[in-house]
Amino acid sequence: MVRRLHEADDQACQQLLAKKPAENLFIIGDIENFGYDQDFQKLWGEFDENQQLTAILLKYHNNYICYAEGEFDAPAFAEIINEDPDFMQLSGLQSITSQILSHIDYPAPKTRTLYYAKCETSAYLDQQADTENVQRAKLGDIPSITRLHSLIPEFEMDNSREESMKRGQENGSARTYFIKNDREVLSCASTTAEIPCPPW
């Protein structure tokens, strides 16, 4: 059975997501920062016959991200996505997303494989790096930064990006640093879905 998730489901969600915390960092961070019922964020879960949560689908703006443990009802998750006219992308482990994508009605969804790096020690970080020209972004800098993003072919056109960056800065769940010349931003780096280090 697939249904909407609410605050009362949080313990079950955290237990499931904690089985792969690095891979589920975005879902964990979005839940901690924004909860279960925002106009821009919603969650659904699949429960087995014992009422155990086995799969999660999160919508953040026009992006969906999923996680499942073993077999799950991919057609039901796809139906939720197919009913959303704002849908732009689906993220998650390839073994999970591939099952959902086969049921997506949107014409020929574009796919790409990404990899993540996990920093387990600061021993290799260069503490002597020259950061004199690096600035931490303020709210007023965000339009210039999103204009730079729009010039990068690998970045999808996303009308919610500016709003999302502002929200992240305002609630402390994201940071952006940038370098600029007199007129424009030349380079930037951002964090997102920041949370205190979990006790796993």
Protein Blocks (a to p, Z undefined) as FASTA:
>chain_A
ZZdddfklmmmmmmmmmmmmmlmmmmmmmmmmnojbdfkbccdddddfkopafbdcddeh
jaccdddehjadfklmmmmmmmpmkbmbdcddfklmmmmmmmpfbghiadddddddddfb
fklpcfkbcfklpccddfklmmmmmmmmmmpmklccdfklmmmmmmmmmnopaccddddd
fkbcfbdcddehiacddfZZ
